[in-house]
């Protein structure tokens, strides 16, 4: 049952509208008032699903009612009526937010149909708003999901450092959620109202990274047609995440060390120093101590970055967090794709818990999302796990697992299946070594990029699962 408010100054017509839209003709709860002032008073006291208002009213007109409805909690749909219908008035009403415009006199069936359609749109809009709000809650980047002891320790470390304006170094395997931690630190700090800027130091060409971080003056180099602020300036008042800091070239390590020490930076092609007011969070999946020992990372820069280190645990060390995260990703994916899926079969639960998840949380999310897409029932089954359809027998295919021939397979089918299994294991190892870089992987494999992409699709591996972050 919907709640309607009718605003009509003529008593006889107002009574007719109430009769048309109230039980037993229609299952609506209807209030009726003679003018805009009374309508505004009702809107202050009561939430309505739809307001049906005349344009010409004593005192304030129907457009004032329309404007008030736009500000009301729940924003009811508005249908406007007038005996003085013009195209301009109709356009003005719709532009102002009205659902539709009825010219008097109108047929009762036209009124009922218009009201029904307006209420249907309202119901759809409310469902969409609720779904969007739920999706935002589920995907909030600051959410630190997990109740395992390692994750409780991570949250404790975040709470301790968030209010202190010091540099933080976040370490952990690829896919463990280092950017999530950086965002959580930012949102819990006094810089939360400022910008959060993230840059992957390994994704920027070496000849451009200085300009990207510090900016450049006009004409500083070929193509610099105008001056540009760098990411340190863009992050002023907020937080700058330097992801994959271990990939920073040696000359930039020197310059970054100076910026962290002096709290100033200089645009490429400029002589003057600019103050830096950005908190730096650095992240890496590579042990910086090993890079220092190899002479590939400056020790003095390491000490400036690692004022407060936070190490993220791999998913295989987080126990029941695997199921907590899997259910979270299932709910988010089902909502996004408009599916109704209630959970996992016991077999899937065992498979999820038994897998070691080399790609960590990112890999788990991708597996669950693809399972939701493949799922044809109201529960995710073993055959819905992407790798199961490829014959690997477990999510994403655990490297080195014993191969099981398909039941009742012919010799040719068994050979083909074994070849796919060997291909999958080889490609998995290749992507681990090259950190998901398809160009490098293709070079090492001695094949073209397009051929590698085809092989990855055939065995359902995703290079993104292996990239740092």
C-alpha positions in Angstrom: 0.0 0.0 0.0 1.3 3.4 -1.0 0.7 6.7 0.8 -0.5 9.6 -1.4 -1.1 13.3 -0.8 -3.6 15.1 -3.0 -3.3 18.9 -3.3 -6.4 20.4 -5.0 -8.3 23.6 -4.2 -11.7 22.6 -5.6 -13.5 20.5 -3.0 -15.7 18.5 -5.4 -12.7 17.5 -7.6 -10.6 16.8 -4.5 -13.3 14.4 -3.2 -13.5 12.7 -6.6 -9.7 12.1 -6.6 -9.8 10.7 -3.1 -12.6 8.3 -4.2 -10.7 7.2 -7.3 -7.4 6.5 -5.5 -8.7 5.1 -2.1 -10.0 1.6 -1.3 -11.9 -0.3 -2.7 -11.0 1.2 -6.1 -7.2 1.4 -5.4 -5.2 0.1 -2.4 -3.7 3.5 -1.4 -3.8 5.5 1.8 -4.8 9.0 0.7 -4.6 12.4 2.4 -6.1 15.4 0.7 -5.5 19.2 1.3 -6.8 22.4 -0.4 -3.6 24.4 -0.8 0.2 24.5 -0.8 0.5 25.7 2.8 -1.4 22.7 4.1 0.5 20.4 1.8 3.9 21.6 3.1 2.6 21.1 6.7 1.7 17.5 5.8 5.1 16.9 4.2 6.8 18.1 7.4 4.9 15.5 9.5 4.5 12.6 7.2 6.5 10.7 4.5 4.6 10.2 1.2 5.3 7.9 -1.7 3.5 10.2 -4.2 2.1 13.7 -4.3 -0.6 14.6 -6.8 -0.9 18.4 -7.0 -2.6 21.1 -9.0 -0.4 23.8 -10.5 -2.7 26.7 -9.7 -3.5 26.9 -6.0 -4.5 29.7 -3.6 -1.3 31.4 -2.4 1.8 29.4 -3.3 1.5 27.3 -6.5 2.1 23.6 -7.2 5.7 24.3 -8.1 6.4 25.2 -4.5 5.0 21.8 -3.4 7.2 20.2 -6.1 10.3 22.0 -4.8 9.5 20.9 -1.2 9.0 17.3 -2.3 12.5 17.3 -3.8 13.9 18.1 -0.3 11.7 15.7 1.6 13.1 12.5 3.1 12.5 9.8 0.6 11.7 12.3 -2.2 8.2 11.3 -3.2 7.2 11.2 -6.9 5.2 14.1 -8.0 2.4 14.2 -10.6 1.1 17.7 -11.5 -2.4 18.7 -12.8 -3.7 21.8 -14.5 -6.5 23.0 -16.6 -4.2 25.4 -18.4 -1.9 22.9 -20.1 0.8 24.2 -22.3 4.0 22.6 -23.6 6.1 25.1 -21.8 4.4 24.3 -18.5 4.8 20.5 -19.0 8.5 20.9 -19.8 9.0 23.1 -16.8 7.3 20.6 -14.5 9.3 17.7 -15.7 12.6 19.7 -15.6 11.8 20.7 -12.0 11.5 17.0 -11.1 7.9 16.0 -11.7 7.3 12.4 -12.9 4.5 13.5 -15.2 1.9 16.1 -16.1 -1.8 15.6 -16.5 -4.0 18.1 -18.4 -7.6 18.6 -17.0 -9.9 17.1 -17.8 -8.4 13.6 -17.9 -9.9 10.1 -17.9 -9.8 8.3 -14.5 -8.0 5.4 -16.2 -5.2 7.8 -17.3 -4.9 9.0 -13.8 -4.7 5.5 -12.3 -2.1 4.4 -15.0 0.1 7.5 -14.4 -0.1 7.0 -10.6 0.8 3.3 -10.9 3.8 4.0 -13.2 5.0 6.7 -10.9 4.8 4.4 -7.9 6.6 1.6 -9.9 9.4 4.0 -10.7 9.7 5.0 -7.0 9.9 1.4 -6.0 12.6 0.7 -8.5 14.5 3.8 -7.5 14.4 2.8 -3.8 15.6 -0.7 -4.6 18.4 0.7 -6.7 19.4 3.2 -3.9 19.4 0.4 -1.3 21.4 -1.9 -3.6 23.9 0.9 -4.3 24.2 1.7 -0.6 24.7 -1.9 0.3 27.3 -2.3 -2.5 29.2 0.7 -1.2 29.3 -0.7 2.3 30.5 -4.0 1.0 33.2 -2.5 -1.2 34.3 0.3 1.1 38.1 0.3 0.6 38.8 1.1 4.2 37.1 -2.1 5.5 39.6 -4.4 7.1 37.7 -7.6 6.9 39.0 -10.5 9.0 39.0 -11.7 12.6 42.1 -13.8 12.6 44.9 -13.0 15.1 47.2 -11.6 12.3 44.5 -9.2 11.1 43.6 -8.1 14.6 47.3 -7.2 14.9 47.2 -5.2 11.6 44.2 -3.2 12.8 45.9 -2.5 16.1 49.0 -1.2 14.3 46.8 1.0 12.0 45.0 2.4 15.1 48.3 3.3 16.7 49.8 5.1 13.7 46.8 6.7 12.0 46.9 9.8 14.2 50.7 10.2 13.9 52.0 12.1 10.9 54.8 9.6 10.2 55.8 7.6 7.2 54.5 4.1 7.1 55.9 1.1 5.1 53.4 -1.6 4.3 54.8 -4.9 3.2 53.2 -8.2 2.1 52.7 -10.5 -0.8 50.8 -9.4 -3.9 47.1 -9.3 -3.4 47.2 -9.0 0.4 45.5 -5.6 0.4 48.3 -3.1 0.9 46.4 -0.2 -0.7 43.4 -1.1 1.6 45.7 -0.6 4.6 47.0 2.7 3.2 43.4 3.9 2.7 42.4 2.8 6.2 45.3 4.8 7.6 44.3 7.8 5.6 40.6 7.6 6.6 41.5 7.3 10.3 43.9 10.2 10.3 43.4 14.0 10.6 44.1 14.1 6.8 40.9 12.2 6.0 39.3 15.3 4.4 42.3 15.7 2.1 43.1 13.7 -1.1 44.3 10.1 -1.2 46.6 9.8 -4.2 48.1 6.4 -5.2 50.9 5.7 -7.7 52.5 2.5 -8.7 56.2 3.2 -9.0 56.8 0.2 -11.2 54.1 1.2 -13.7 55.7 4.6 -14.8 58.5 4.7 -17.4 61.8 5.7 -15.8 62.1 8.9 -17.9 58.7 10.2 -16.7 58.6 9.3 -13.0 60.3 12.5 -11.8 57.8 14.6 -13.6 54.9 12.4 -12.4 56.0 12.7 -8.7 57.3 16.3 -8.6 55.6 18.0 -11.6 57.3 20.0 -14.4 57.5 23.6 -15.7 56.3 24.5 -19.1 58.9 23.6 -21.7 61.0 21.5 -19.3 61.2 18.8 -21.9 59.7 17.9 -25.3 55.9 17.7 -25.0 55.7 19.8 -21.8 53.4 22.3 -23.4 52.1 23.6 -20.0 53.2 23.5 -16.4 51.9 20.5 -14.3 51.8 19.8 -10.6 53.2 16.5 -9.5 51.5 13.9 -7.3 53.2 15.2 -4.2 51.5 18.5 -4.7 48.2 16.9 -5.7 48.3 15.0 -2.4 48.9 18.1 -0.3 46.9 18.0 2.9 46.3 14.3 2.4 48.1 11.0 1.8 50.4 9.8 -1.0 50.7 6.0 -1.5 54.0 5.1 -3.2 53.1 1.5 -4.2 55.8 -0.9 -5.2 58.5 1.4 -3.9 61.1 -1.2 -4.6 60.8 -0.6 -8.3 61.9 3.1 -8.0 65.0 3.8 -10.1 68.2 4.5 -8.3 68.4 8.2 -9.2 64.8 8.8 -8.1 65.6 7.1 -4.8 68.1 9.9 -4.1 65.6 12.6 -4.9 62.8 10.9 -2.9 65.1 10.6 0.1 65.8 14.4 -0.1 62.1 15.2 -0.4 61.3 13.2 2.7 64.1 14.8 4.6 63.6 18.4 3.5 59.8 18.3 3.0 60.1 20.3 -0.2 60.2 19.3 -3.9 61.2 21.0 -7.1 59.4 20.6 -10.4 61.4 19.5 -13.4 62.7 22.6 -15.1 62.2 24.9 -12.1 64.7 26.3 -9.6 62.4 27.1 -6.7 61.4 24.6 -4.0 57.8 24.0 -3.1 56.7 22.8 0.3 55.4 19.2 0.6 52.5 18.6 2.9 51.6 15.0 2.1 51.9 12.0 4.4 53.8 9.2 2.6 52.7 5.6 2.9 55.0 3.3 0.9 54.2 -0.3 0.0 56.0 -3.2 -1.5 55.7 -7.0 -2.0 59.5 -7.4 -2.3 61.7 -7.6 0.8 63.6 -4.3 0.7 66.3 -5.7 2.9 67.2 -8.1 0.1 67.3 -5.3 -2.5 69.6 -3.3 -0.1 71.9 -6.3 0.1 72.0 -6.5 -3.7 72.7 -2.7 -4.0 69.4 -2.0 -5.6 67.8 0.0 -2.9 69.3 2.8 -0.7 69.5 1.9 2.9 69.1 5.6 4.0 65.8 5.7 2.0 64.7 2.5 3.6 65.1 3.9 7.1 63.2 7.0 6.2 60.3 4.9 4.8 60.2 2.3 7.5 59.6 4.6 10.4 56.5 2.5 11.1 56.4 -0.9 9.3 53.2 -2.9 8.9 53.5 -6.4 7.5 50.3 -7.9 6.0 49.8 -11.7 6.4 49.2 -13.9 3.4 45.7 -15.3 3.1 47.0 -18.8 3.8 47.9 -17.7 7.4 44.5 -16.1 8.1 42.5 -19.3 8.9 38.7 -18.8 8.8 39.1 -15.3 7.3 39.1 -17.2 3.9 35.4 -18.0 4.4 34.5 -14.6 5.9 36.1 -12.9 2.8 34.5 -15.4 0.4 31.0 -14.8 1.8 31.7 -11.0 1.6 32.8 -11.2 -2.0 29.8 -13.5 -2.8 27.3 -11.1 -1.4 29.0 -8.1 -3.2 29.2 -10.0 -6.6 25.6 -11.3 -6.3 24.4 -7.8 -5.7 26.4 -6.3 -8.6 25.3 -8.9 -11.1 21.7 -9.1 -9.9 21.9 -12.7 -8.8 20.3 -14.5 -5.8 22.9 -16.8 -4.4 22.7 -17.9 -0.8 26.2 -19.4 -0.2 28.5 -22.3 -1.0 28.1 -26.1 -0.9 30.2 -28.0 1.7 32.5 -29.2 -1.1 33.2 -25.6 -2.1 33.8 -24.6 1.5 36.4 -27.4 1.8 38.0 -26.4 -1.5 38.3 -22.8 -0.5 39.7 -23.6 2.9 42.2 -26.1 1.5 43.6 -23.9 -1.2 46.8 -21.9 -0.4 45.8 -18.8 -2.4 49.1 -17.7 -3.9 47.3 -14.6 -5.2 45.9 -13.9 -1.8 42.7 -11.8 -1.3 42.7 -10.5 -4.8 42.7 -14.0 -6.2 40.0 -15.1 -3.8 37.8 -12.2 -4.9 38.3 -13.0 -8.6 37.5 -16.7 -8.1 34.3 -15.9 -6.2 33.2 -13.3 -8.7 33.7 -15.7 -11.6 31.9 -18.4 -9.7 28.9 -16.1 -9.3 28.9 -15.5 -13.0 29.1 -19.2 -13.8 26.6 -20.3 -11.1 23.2 -21.5 -12.5 21.6 -22.3 -9.1 21.0 -20.5 -5.8 24.3 -21.9 -4.3 27.9 -22.0 -5.6 28.9 -25.6 -6.4 32.2 -27.2 -7.1 31.7 -27.1 -10.8 31.1 -23.3 -10.6 34.7 -22.7 -9.5 36.4 -21.5 -12.7 39.4 -23.9 -12.6 37.1 -26.9 -12.0 35.6 -26.3 -15.4 39.1 -26.3 -16.8 39.8 -29.6 -15.1 42.2 -28.4 -12.4 40.1 -29.7 -9.5 40.6 -26.7 -7.2 40.3 -22.9 -7.4 42.9 -21.6 -9.9 44.7 -24.9 -9.9 47.3 -25.5 -7.1 50.8 -25.8 -8.7 52.3 -29.3 -8.3 49.0 -31.0 -7.3 48.6 -34.6 -8.5 46.8 -34.8 -11.8 43.6 -36.8 -11.9 42.5 -38.0 -15.3 38.9 -37.3 -16.3 36.7 -40.3 -15.6 36.0 -42.5 -18.6 38.4 -40.5 -20.7 39.8 -41.9 -24.0 43.6 -41.9 -24.5 43.5 -38.7 -26.6 41.2 -37.0 -24.0 43.6 -38.0 -21.2 46.6 -36.6 -23.1 44.8 -33.4 -23.9 43.8 -32.9 -20.2 47.3 -33.7 -19.0 48.7 -31.2 -21.5 46.2 -28.5 -20.2 47.3 -29.3 -16.6 51.0 -29.0 -17.5 50.3 -25.8 -19.4 48.5 -24.3 -16.5 51.3 -25.1 -14.0 53.9 -23.8 -16.4 52.0 -20.5 -16.9 51.4 -20.1 -13.2 55.1 -20.4 -12.5 55.9 -18.0 -15.3 53.5 -15.4 -14.1 54.8 -15.7 -10.5 58.4 -15.1 -11.8 57.4 -12.1 -14.0 54.9 -10.7 -11.5 52.1 -10.7 -14.0 54.0 -8.8 -16.7 52.6 -10.4 -19.9 55.3 -8.9 -22.1 58.2 -10.3 -20.0 56.4 -13.6 -19.6 56.0 -13.9 -23.4 59.6 -13.1 -23.9 60.7 -15.8 -21.3 58.4 -18.3 -22.9 59.6 -17.6 -26.4 56.1 -16.9 -27.8 54.1 -13.9 -29.0 52.0 -11.9 -26.5 48.8 -12.8 -28.4 49.6 -16.5 -28.1 50.3 -16.2 -24.4 46.9 -14.4 -23.9 45.2 -17.2 -25.7 46.9 -19.8 -23.5 45.9 -17.9 -20.4 42.3 -17.7 -21.4 42.3 -21.4 -22.2 43.5 -22.4 -18.8 41.6 -19.6 -17.0 44.5 -17.8 -15.5 44.5 -14.0 -15.1 47.8 -12.1 -15.2 46.2 -9.4 -12.9 46.2 -11.9 -10.1 50.0 -12.0 -10.1 50.7 -8.2 -10.3 52.0 -6.4 -7.3 49.5 -4.5 -5.1 
